[in-house]
């Protein structure tokens, strides 16, 4: 595996870790209403996909 592939996978793993931490915060913060949680998770999904695309586009 090339160093670029390893670096790309590492970047994606880091992004996923950060998003996972935000999800944990959203799910455990009692001040966030349940109806807002769904919207926040959907927004995180969009950001996760866009971030992955940006990382992959840098490589190619």
N, C-alpha and C positions, 0 to 999 in steps of 0.2 A: 504494500500500500504506500502510495506516495506521501510525502510530508504535507502536500496541499490537501489531500483527502483527510489525513489525520487532523490537520488544523481546522478544516471545514466541519468535520464531525464534532470536534471539541467546541467549536463556536456554537453549533446547533444545540449541543448538550447544555452549554451554559445558558443559552436563551431559554430552553425548556425548563431549566432549573429555576430561573428567575420568574418565569410565568407561573410555575408550580407554587412558588412562595407567595406570589400575589393571590393565587386561588385559595391557598390556605388562609391567608389574611381575610379574604372576602368571606369565606365560609365560617370563620371563627369569630368574626367581629359582630357582636350582637346589635350594634348600632346600625348595621346595614339591613334594611328591610328585605325580606325574601324576594319580592318582585323586582327589586333593583339588582339583586345578586345574579339573576339570570342574564340581565342586560350587561352586567360587568363581565360575566364569563364569556358572553358572545363577543364583546369587544376584545377581550384577551385572545380569543380564538383568532380573530381577524389580525391582531397585531403579531401573534405567533406565526401565522402563515406568511405575512408580509416580511417579517424578519428573516424567516428561513429562505424566502425567495431572494432577498438582498444578499444573504451569505452565499447562496448557490450561484447567483449571477456574478459575484466577484471572482469566483473560481473559473467560470467559463468565459 
